[in-house]
Amino acid sequence: MHQPIIIGSRGSDLALWQAKYVQAKLTDLGHKSTITIIETQGDRVQDLSFDKLEGKGFFTKEIEEQLLSNKIDIAVHSHKDLETTQPKGLVIAAIPKRESPTDVLLIAKESYSSLMPHGVKEMGIIGTSSARRKNQIKAFRPDVVLKDLRGNVPTRINKLRSGAYDAIMLAKAGLNRLEVDLKEFVVFDLEPTEFIPAPAQGALALQIRDEEAELKSILEKLTDNETWTVTEIERKVLNLFNGGCQLPLGVFVKYDGEQYNLWASMASDWRNMPRRIQLSGDSKSLAVTAVEVLKKELNNIVYLSHDLPENHFLRRYSSANGIRLIAKSQISSRVKSVQFPKTTWVFFTSSNSVQAYFDNGGSVDCKFGAMGGQTAQTAKLHVSCEFVGDGTPDDVAESFKSILGADSVCFPLSNKSKRSIQKSLPSSQVIDVVAYETLEESKQVEDSNYYLFTSPSNVDSFFKINQLPTDAKVISIGPSTQKRLAELNIKSTSSHAASFMSMIDGILC
C-alpha cells in the first residue's frame, strides 16, 4: 500500500465525484490519499450501446490492470459496471451505502403529457443505450421511438437540451451525486419495483489487491452491510445467467426488516416483452430461486376484477408470458355532478374517486394524497400526489394526519364508502363529497387458476353469482379487500403493493 493511498478512477465528473467521496471517507479515518485518472475503453468507444458495455470490463479493465500492477491501491467503480467474477488477485473490499437505485426520465417540458404513462408525449423520442431500459420502456410504452444515447451525464443532458430527444433515461444516483440543476425539465422517477434497475445500480464497489490485508481492514469500515447483502443477491442473479449482462435484465432487492424481497425483469431480447417476478426469501437462496422462476414456463388463466382496454399493458404482458387474462369488473361507477370546496388537500381513495374529481373540474391548485400506488398512478395522469399511503386504513390515516396538520382535506367518495381513513382524522378538517355511485354488475366468470380482487365491492358483487374452484389462488389489493375476503372465509394473499403490476408479479412466481 502506497503512502499516501492512491485511488484509481475514470475521469468523468461522476467517476471523480465517486473517487473524491472515497477520499473524503479515508480522510475521516485519518488516511491521506491521492487520485489518479485512468482512461478506459468505455470512455474511448462511444459507438456501442451500454448493453454491450456494462458488466463486461469496458469501464473497468484498464483500472484493474493498474491495480494488479501495483500502480494504484484502490479502484473505485460503479458496482454495476464490474463483472460478476473478480479477476484473480483482486477483491471487493467495501461497498458503501447505496444511493437511490431508481431510473429517471428527464422530459423536455414541451414534450411532457400528463395524460400519457410516464409523462412522455405520444410517439416521443426517448434516449437510452441500455437494453434493459429499452426493454422495459417499450413494454410500458410501445408507441415511443428509441434513440441511442451515449456520453457522460452532462453530455447526455445537453443532448436533451438541444432538442435531439423528447426525454432521456438516467440513473437517479448520478443526478443526486452531481447535484444537477433539473428545473428546466420534468423529472419522472420510475419506481424500482415496477421499472426495475440494473443489478447494484446506485452502489459503489471499492476494489483492491487480495493481499492488502491492512487496506482491507481500513476499507471495511466504509461498508454498509445491508447494501452489501442486497447487491450481492442482485449480482448473483446476473452471474447465474452466465454472461447474461447482455440480456435486458433488471434486478432489485429490498430488505423489509424480516425478509429480502426481490423484483426481476428479463427478456431474451430488448424487443420482446419481458418476464417479471416478485419473490421473498432469505439472502442465501433467493437469487437461485429467482433464476429458476424466470426460466419457468407458465400456462395460467387469471381473473382480474377490473376492466382493461384491449391494448392495455397488462393484457399484452400477460399474453406474452403464458397468461390468459380475464379482466372484468363486477361493479361500475356513475359520476355525479358536484362541486368541490376549496381545501388544502384532496385525498383519493380509489381510481374512481380520481375520475370523479377531474370529471367535475376539480382544482389542481392544492395538494393531493392517495390510498395506494394504483390510485396514485391513476392520479398521475392529472397531478402528482405528495402523499401515497400503503397499509391498513388506520396506518394510512395516522401517517397522513402527521402531514395534514391543521389543514383541511376533501375526500371525493362513493355512496358506498366506509370512510375508513376519515374516521381517524379530526372531523372538523374533513369534507366528504359523494362524487360517484358504485353500482353492482355481477358477471359470470369461467374457472381460473388465480383470482385478483381489487376492492371489497368487487368481492361482494362477484360472489353473488360465482364460486371459486377448490384449488384456486386468491390475491387481493389492499387490506380492506383482504379483510372482506376473510369475512367470507376466503383466504387470500395481499399483493406486495397496491397496484395491478404487483398482483401480476405475484402470480408469475
N, C-alpha and C positions, 0 to 999 in steps of 0.2 A: 504494500500500500504506500503510495506516494504521500509526501508531506509538503504542501497541502494536498488533500484528496483531489483527484482530477475527475470531473464529471464530463461524460461524453454526451453530446446532444446534436440533433439536427438543427438547422439554422432558421427554421420558420419562427414567426412570432409566437405561435402556440407552443412549439417544442422548447423554445427558450424560456417561456413562462414556466413550463414544467420543470426545466432544469434549475431555474432560479428558485422555484418553490422548494425543491430538494436542498438546494444550497442554503436557504434560509433555515430549514429544519436542522441541517447539520450545524449551522452556527448556533442555534438554540441549544444544541447538545455539546457545544464547546469545541467544535472541529472546524478548521479552516478548509476552504475548498476553492477550486477554480473551474471554469467551464471551457471545454474545447468543442468547437463546432466541427461536425463531420458531415460531409455531403453523401447522401445515399442514392441508390439507383432510382428509388421512387421520387426523389427530388429532381433528378435529371430527366427522367422519362415522363412526358406529360401527355402521351397519346394512347395510354392504356387506361381502361376503366378500373375502378377500385376493386371490383371483384377479382381482377387478375393480380392485384397487389396485396390486399390485406391478408395478413397471416402467412405470407409466402416469403418473407425476408426482404422484400423490396425496400422497406423503410428501416430495416434493422441490420442487415448483413454486414455492411461496412463498419457500423458501430461495434458489432460483436467481434469483428476481426481486430479492431483496435484494442478491445478489451482482452482478447486472448493473447495479443502480442505485448501486453503489459504497458501500453501507451496511455490508457485511461484506467480508472479504478471502478467507476460506476457508470453504467449505461442507463439513461432514463428513457423509457419507452411508453407510448400509449399501449396499454396492455393488449388491446385488440389487434395490434399490428404484429405481435410476436407469434411465431409458430408454436404449436401446442407441445412440441417436443423440444427441449432445450439442447443446444449444441454441447457436445462433450466438453466438460471443463467449466461450464457456466451454469449458474443457478439464479433463480429469482430470490432475492434476499428480503424484499419488503414490498408490500402493496399498501400504500396509504389509503385513507378514507376516500371512498368513491365520490366523485362529483355526480351530478344528475346523469342517468343513462338515457334520458329522453331524446328522441329525434324532434326537430323543429322544422316547420315550414315557415320560411320568410316569404311573405307575399307582398308584392308591389300594391300600394293602396288602390290604384286604379284597376287592379286585377282581382280584388277581393270581392267575394259574393257571399253574403250571409245566408243565402238560400241553398248553397251547394255544400256537400260534405267536405270538411276540412278547409273550407273557406276560399278555395281557388275557383275562379270563374270557369264556366263550362268551356271545354276544349282548351284550357290554359296550358301553357308550356312550362313544364317543371324541370329544373336542372338537377341531375344527380348522376354519378357514375357508379353507384353501388347497386349490384344486382339485387341485394336484399331489399333496399329501399324501392327500387323499380318494381320488384315483385309485389310488395305489399301495397304500394300506392295504386298500381294498376288494378289490383284486386278490388280495392275500395272505389276507385275512380277510373273505370275503363275508358272514359271519354278523353282523359288528358293526354297531351303529347309529351313524351320524354325526350330530353336532350342532354347529352353528356356534359359533365361539368367537372373540371379539374382546377388545381391551384390551391394555394393556402386560403385561410378563412377570409382575410381582407380582399384577396383577388376575386374570390367567388362572389362576395357581397358586391363588389364593384361591377361584376358582370350583370348582376340583378339590377343594380342601379342604372346601368347603361340601357336597359330595356331589352336585353337579349333573352330574358326569361320573364315569365309572369310570377314565378315562385321558385325558390331553391330549397333543397333539404340539407340541413346541417345538424351536427350533434350539439345539443344544448350545453354540454360540458365545456366545449371550446369557446362558445359565446360568453358563458359565465366567466371563464378564466381570463379572457381578454377584455372583459367589461365593455363589449362592443355597444355603441350607441345605436339602437334599433328603432328610434322614434319615427323614422320616415317609412317604416314598413309595418305591416300587420304580422304579429308573431303568433303562430298557431302551434301550441305544444301538442305533440302526439303521445297520448297516454301509453306508457311502455307495456301495459298488459294487453293493449289492443294493437298498437303499431310496435312490433317487438324489436328491440335494438340488437345490435351485434353483440356476441359474447364478450363480456368485460368492457363494453363501451362505458366511457367516463372514468375508468380506473387507470392508474399508473402502475408500471412494473419497474422495480429497481433491480437491475441485473449486475452480478459481479462474478469474479472467478471463484470457483468452488473452494479453492484452497485458502481463501482470505477469511479465516475464522474471526479475526479481530473486527474486520469491517462488517462481517455478517452480524456480529453481536451488536455493533453500533446501529446498523440499519433496522434490525428487528424492532427497535423502539419506535420506528415510524409506521409499523404495520397496524392496520385496522383489522381485527380478527374476523369481523362479520364480512367485510369486503373481501378478504382473502377466501373465505369459505364459499360465498355465493359466486364469485368469479371463477373459482376452481370448478364448481359444478357446471357453469355455463360453458367453460372451455373444454371440459371433458366431453360434453355432447359434441362439440366441434371435432375433437380428437377421435371420437368413436366413429365418425363418418369417414375416417381415413382420407384426409385431403379434401374434406368437404367444404373447406373455406371458399371454394369456387361455387358452391351451391348458394342459392339465395336462402341463407339460414339466419334466423334470429333466435336468440335465447335470452331470457330474463328470469332471474331468480330473486325472490324476496323472502326474508325470514320474518314471521309474524309473532315471534316470541315462543312458539310451541313447535312449529314445523317449517320446513322450507317449501315454498310454493314456486313452481316453475311454469313458465309460458314459453312455447316454442312455435316457430313458423318456418316451414321449409317447403321448397318445390324443387323439382328436377331441373327446371329452367325458369328464369325470371318471367318468361312469357306465360307460364302455366299458373293456374290457381293454386295457392299454397295449401298445405295441410297444417292445421293448427292444433295444439293440445294445451291443456292446463292440468298439471299434476301436483300433488302434495306428497311429501315423504321426508325421509332422513337424508342427510347430506351424502352418505356413502353409496346409496343405491339409486338415488333419484335420476342421475344422468343416464345410467344404463337402462332404467325403465323407460325414460323419455325416448331414447333411440328405438327401443323395441316397439313402442306405441306408434311412433312416427312412421315406422315401416309396415305397420299392420294395415291390412285392407279391411274396409268396412262395408256393411250391407244392412242398413237400418231404415226403418220407417219412423219418422219423428213428427209428432203433432205439436204445433205451437199455437197458443190461444191468442193469436194476433194476426190481423190481415196485413199482407205484404204485397206490393206491386210485383208484376211478373219479372221485372228487371232488377229487383232488389238484390243487394249484395248477398244476403243470406240464402236466397234461392240459388244464385249462381254458385256460391261457395258450397252449399250442401250437395248440389248435383255433381260437382267436381270431386267430392270426397265420399261418394258412395252412400249418400243420404237422400232418401225421398222425403222431402219436407212438405207437410200439410199445414199451411198457415191459414187458420180460420178462426176469427174471433167469435166468441159466444155472446158478445154484447155489442151494442152500438151507442153512439153518443149523439145528442142533438143539442147544438149550441143555442143558448137563449140570447135574446137581445138585452144586454145590460150595460150599465155604466160603472166604471171602476173609480173609487175615490182616490184622491191624491194621498199616497203613503210613501214612506221612505223605502220600504221593501215590498216586493211582491214575491210570494212563495208558491212554487208549482209543486203539486203532489203527484202529478201524472202527466203523460204526454197529452192527454185530452184537455187537461187544465191549461197547458201551453197554447193549444189550438184555440180554446175558447177565449182566452185572454187577447190574443192577437187578432182573432176574427172580429172581436168587438173594438178594435182600435186602441188597445191598451197602450199606455205611455211607456216609452223606453227610458224616460228621464227619472230613473230610480234604480235601486239595487235589486238584484234578483237572487233567489235561493231556489234549490231544487231538492227533491227527495230522490236520491239515487242517480246513478250515472246515465241510465237510459233517458230519464226525464231531462237531465241536463244536456244530453246530446240533442234531444228534440229542440230544446230552448236555444241551442247554438245556431239554429237556422235563423234566429232573430237577434239574440243577445247572448252575452257571456254571463254565466252565473258566478257570483262572488262566493257563494256558499253551496256546497254539494254535500248532503248528508247521507251516510250509509249506516246500516244497523237498524235496531228497533226504533219505532216512532219515539219512544221515551228518550233513547240515546240521542237521536237527531234533534229532538226538541231541546234537550239540555245543551247540546253543542251550539245550536242556533241562538238560544237565549243569551249566551255569553257575548255573541256578536251583535244581537239586536239591541241590547242596552235598553234605553228609554224610547227607542224609535217605534214607529207604527209599521204594521205589516198587513197586507191584503192577501187573502187566500182565495183564488178562483177555484171553486169546487163543484162537485156533483151533488145532485139531490140525494144521493145515497151515501155521501161521505160520512165516515165515522169520526171525523175531526180528531184523529189520534194525536197529531202534533199540537194543534191549537189548544187542546185541553191542558197541556203542560206549560203554556205561555200565559203571561198576565192578560186577562180578558180585556182590560182597558186599552191594550195596544193592538188587539187583533180585530180585523174587519173581514168577515166571511161574505163572499159574494157567490151565490148559486148561479154559476155561469153556463152549466150544461146539465142535461139529464142523461142518466145511464139507463139504457133500455135492454132488457134481456132478449136475445135472439138465439135460442138454443138450436144447435145444428148437430146432426148425426156425424160421427167421425169413425172411420174404419179403424180396426185394431192396429195399434202401433207398438213399436218397441220402447219408445220414450214419449213422455207427455210433459210438455213445458208450459207451465201456467204462469200468467203474467199479472194476475190480480185476483182478489177474493171474489169479485163479481163474475169473472170468467169461470172460476171454480164452481160457483153456485149454478150458473146457467148450464155449464157442461154436464153436470151430474143429474140434471133434470131428465135427460133422455139418453145419457151414455153411461157405460160401465167400463172399468179398467180390466184388461186381461190380467190373469193372475201373476204373470211374470214381468209385467211392465214396470219400467222405472220412471219415477216422477221427479221433476226438477222444478223448483219454484223461484220466482224473483221476489226477494224481499221477505222480511219476517211476517208481514201481515198475510201474505199469500200462504206462507208455510203454516202459519197459525190456523188459518181457515181449513186447510187440508187436514191438519191434525185433529181439528174438531169433528171432521168427518171420518176419523180413524184411518187416514191415508198417510203413510209415511213418505216423506219427500226429502230430497237433498236440496239445500239452498244454493243457488249459483254463487260463485265466488264474489261477484259484483252484480249490481243491479243493471244488467244490460243483456240484450239478446246474444251478443258475442260471447259473454261469459257462459251462458247456458249452452250454446253450441260447443264451445271449447270443452265443456264437461262431458258431453256425450261422445266426442271424438277420442276419448280415452277408453 
